Amino acid sequence: GGALDLGFAVGLVVSDRPDKTFPTVDRINDKYGLNIQKKAVNAELYPRGKNGRGITDEESEVMYQLFEEGGFAVKVCLGYMQILRGKVMEELGWNPDMTNPLEAKIINTHPGILPATKDTHGSDTSQRVLDLRLSHTAHTVHVVAPGVDEGPKLYEHLVPVKDDDTAETLFGRVQIAEKAAMPLIISAFLRQQKLFKEGKL
């Protein structure tokens, strides 16, 4: 059958690991005749010094300008391990003055159940689930807030833990759920965001 129209298109990929990310974008562009733009924003280009895990003010400003110039309705963190701060967080992320998560413009995908697995990533997230002896984990999507994995949850897809699971097998099943769900989640978020702006939610 034909392609499913989800009502949105990817216009830009910003990556802190362009060597890993951009070859995939190039393959997608070539295969489907697309023109997804690419931009590297990382510590190599904008040294962080003693800024720790958080991006620098310069990185934040560059990212904010890229997003504003592109007019993108939502920004999605997929495998982005840096802590957003500065202008991009202040203008686009969740803050306590907001009354609805749909007011934020950045969402993050997390491979675990929150808050039990916050500030973990990859198979380490699944290992924490196993260490805590939880009956299930989840693929979770939340809006980005100043605290790591602390923004309001939007979607949570439960993934049962099997008796013979390892961190790798459990993480693999979470990734399957994530890949299947994310296009639909982005589409739903955009539709709900539009309705919220129109006062219909």
C-alpha positions as CSV (number, residue, x, y, z in Angstrom):
1,G,0.0,0.0,0.0
2,G,0.9,3.7,-0.1
3,A,2.7,5.6,2.6
4,L,0.7,6.7,5.6
5,D,0.3,10.5,5.8
6,L,1.0,11.5,9.4
7,G,0.6,15.2,8.7
8,F,4.2,16.3,9.4
9,A,7.6,16.2,7.8
10,V,11.1,16.2,9.2
11,G,12.9,19.3,8.2
12,L,16.1,19.4,10.2
13,V,18.3,17.0,12.2
14,V,20.6,18.6,14.8
15,S,23.1,16.2,16.1
16,D,25.9,16.2,18.7
17,R,27.2,13.0,17.1
18,P,27.1,13.8,13.3
19,D,29.4,10.9,12.4
20,K,26.8,8.5,13.6
21,T,23.6,10.4,12.7
22,F,24.2,12.1,9.4
23,P,25.0,8.9,7.3
24,T,21.5,7.7,8.3
25,V,19.9,11.0,7.3
26,D,21.8,10.9,4.0
27,R,20.5,7.3,3.3
28,I,16.9,8.4,4.0
29,N,17.3,11.5,1.8
30,D,18.7,9.4,-1.0
31,K,16.1,6.6,-0.7
32,Y,13.0,8.7,-0.5
33,G,14.1,11.8,-2.4
34,L,13.9,14.0,0.6
35,N,15.9,17.1,1.6
36,I,16.2,16.8,5.4
37,Q,18.8,19.4,6.5
38,K,21.6,18.6,8.9
39,K,23.5,20.7,11.4
40,A,26.1,19.6,13.9
41,V,26.0,21.4,17.3
42,N,28.4,19.8,19.8
43,A,31.3,20.4,22.2
44,E,33.8,20.0,19.4
45,L,32.4,23.1,17.6
46,Y,31.4,24.9,20.8
47,P,33.8,23.9,23.6
48,R,32.0,23.4,26.9
49,G,34.9,24.0,29.4
50,K,33.5,23.5,32.8
51,N,29.9,23.4,31.8
52,G,29.5,19.8,32.6
53,R,26.7,17.9,30.9
54,G,24.7,20.9,30.0
55,I,25.1,22.6,26.6
56,T,26.8,26.0,26.5
57,D,25.0,29.3,26.0
58,E,26.5,29.4,22.5
59,E,25.1,25.9,21.6
60,S,21.8,26.9,23.1
61,E,21.6,30.1,21.0
62,V,22.6,28.3,17.8
63,M,20.0,25.6,18.3
64,Y,17.3,28.1,19.1
65,Q,18.1,30.2,16.0
66,L,18.0,27.1,13.8
67,F,14.6,26.1,15.2
68,E,13.2,29.6,14.9
69,E,14.5,30.1,11.3
70,G,13.0,26.7,10.3
71,G,9.7,27.5,11.9
72,F,9.4,23.9,13.3
73,A,6.3,23.2,15.4
74,V,8.0,20.6,17.6
75,K,11.5,19.5,18.3
76,V,12.1,15.8,19.3
77,C,15.0,14.5,21.2
78,L,15.9,11.1,19.9
79,G,19.1,9.7,21.4
80,Y,20.3,13.2,22.4
81,M,22.2,12.8,25.7
82,Q,23.1,16.4,26.5
83,I,21.1,18.5,29.0
84,L,19.4,21.4,27.3
85,R,19.6,24.7,29.0
86,G,19.8,28.4,28.2
87,K,17.7,30.1,25.5
88,V,16.5,26.9,23.8
89,M,15.2,25.5,27.2
90,E,13.8,28.8,28.4
91,E,11.9,29.6,25.2
92,L,10.9,26.1,24.0
93,G,10.9,23.8,27.0
94,W,8.5,23.2,29.9
95,N,8.4,25.7,32.7
96,P,6.2,25.9,35.9
97,D,4.2,28.9,34.6
98,M,2.7,26.6,31.9
99,T,-0.7,25.1,32.4
100,N,-0.6,22.4,29.8
101,P,2.3,20.2,28.5
102,L,1.1,21.1,25.0
103,E,2.6,24.6,25.5
104,A,6.1,23.2,25.4
105,K,7.8,22.7,22.0
106,I,10.4,20.1,22.8
107,I,9.7,16.4,23.6
108,N,12.0,13.6,24.6
109,T,11.8,9.9,24.2
110,H,13.0,7.8,27.1
111,P,13.5,3.9,27.1
112,G,12.1,3.3,30.5
113,I,9.4,3.8,33.0
114,L,9.6,7.2,34.8
115,P,10.5,8.3,37.4
116,A,12.1,4.9,38.4
117,T,14.6,5.1,35.5
118,K,15.2,8.8,35.2
119,D,18.7,10.0,34.2
120,T,19.6,6.6,32.6
121,H,19.9,5.7,28.9
122,G,20.2,2.7,26.6
123,S,20.5,-0.7,28.1
124,D,21.5,0.8,31.4
125,T,17.8,1.9,31.7
126,S,16.7,-1.7,31.3
127,Q,19.3,-2.9,33.8
128,R,17.9,-0.5,36.4
129,V,14.4,-2.0,35.7
130,L,15.8,-5.5,36.3
131,D,17.7,-4.4,39.4
132,L,14.5,-2.9,40.8
133,R,12.7,-6.2,39.9
134,L,9.9,-4.3,38.2
135,S,7.2,-6.3,36.4
136,H,7.4,-3.9,33.4
137,T,9.2,-1.0,31.8
138,A,8.0,1.4,29.3
139,H,8.7,3.6,26.3
140,T,8.0,7.0,27.6
141,V,7.6,10.4,25.9
142,H,7.7,13.6,28.0
143,V,8.1,17.3,27.4
144,V,11.6,18.6,28.1
145,A,12.0,20.4,31.4
146,P,15.1,21.8,33.3
147,G,15.5,18.6,35.3
148,V,16.7,15.4,33.6
149,D,13.7,13.3,32.6
150,E,11.4,15.3,34.8
151,G,9.0,17.0,32.4
152,P,5.4,16.0,32.3
153,K,4.7,12.7,30.7
154,L,2.7,12.6,27.5
155,Y,2.7,9.0,26.5
156,E,3.7,5.7,28.2
157,H,3.8,2.4,26.4
158,L,4.3,-0.5,28.9
159,V,6.7,-3.3,28.0
160,P,6.4,-6.4,30.2
161,V,9.6,-7.8,31.7
162,K,10.1,-11.5,30.9
163,D,11.7,-14.0,33.4
164,D,14.7,-14.6,31.1
165,D,15.3,-11.0,30.1
166,T,18.7,-9.4,30.1
167,A,19.2,-5.7,29.9
168,E,19.9,-6.1,26.2
169,T,16.8,-8.2,25.3
170,L,14.5,-5.9,27.3
171,F,16.0,-2.8,25.8
172,G,15.6,-4.3,22.3
173,R,11.8,-4.7,22.9
174,V,11.6,-1.2,24.2
175,Q,13.3,0.0,21.0
176,I,10.8,-1.8,18.9
177,A,7.9,-0.1,20.7
178,E,9.7,3.3,20.3
179,K,10.3,3.0,16.6
180,A,6.7,1.9,16.0
181,A,5.2,4.6,18.2
182,M,7.2,7.7,17.6
183,P,5.8,8.8,14.2
184,L,2.3,8.4,15.6
185,I,3.1,10.2,18.8
186,I,4.6,13.2,17.0
187,S,1.6,13.3,14.8
188,A,-0.8,13.2,17.7
189,F,1.2,15.8,19.7
190,L,1.0,18.2,16.8
191,R,-2.7,17.7,16.3
192,Q,-3.3,18.2,20.1
193,Q,-1.0,21.2,20.2
194,K,-3.0,22.8,17.3
195,L,-6.3,22.2,19.1
196,F,-4.9,23.6,22.3
197,K,-3.8,26.8,20.6
198,E,-7.3,27.1,19.1
199,G,-8.9,26.7,22.5
200,K,-10.6,23.4,21.6
201,L,-8.8,21.4,24.4
